[in-house]
Amino acid sequence: MEFDKIIISPGPGHPKYDTGTVISIIKEYYKEIPILGICLGHQTIVESFGINP
């Protein structure tokens, strides 16, 4: 699958416990593809780098 951007949408939930595989996707692609997080999506990006939102 080819894509040029990733958009992570709002919750509900907690970015550490309720995001499924999203954190692993962020860690794999953040150097290659622009990622936009909205609400919980933004908190999940922060959480993937080990920062507590």
Residue, then its C-alpha position, 0 to 999 in steps of 0.5 A: m500500500e502506498f500513501d503520502k500522508i497519515i491522519i490520525s483522528p479523534g478518540p474517545g479513549h486514552p492515547k496509551y491504552d486505546t489506540g491499538t496498532v497506531i503507535s507502532i505505525i507512527k514509530e515506523y513511518y514518522k521519518e518518511i511520511p507527514i503525520l497529522g494528529i487531531c485530538l486523541g491522534h495528536q496525543t497518540i503521536v506524543e505518547s509514541f515518543g514517550i512523552n506523557p500528554 
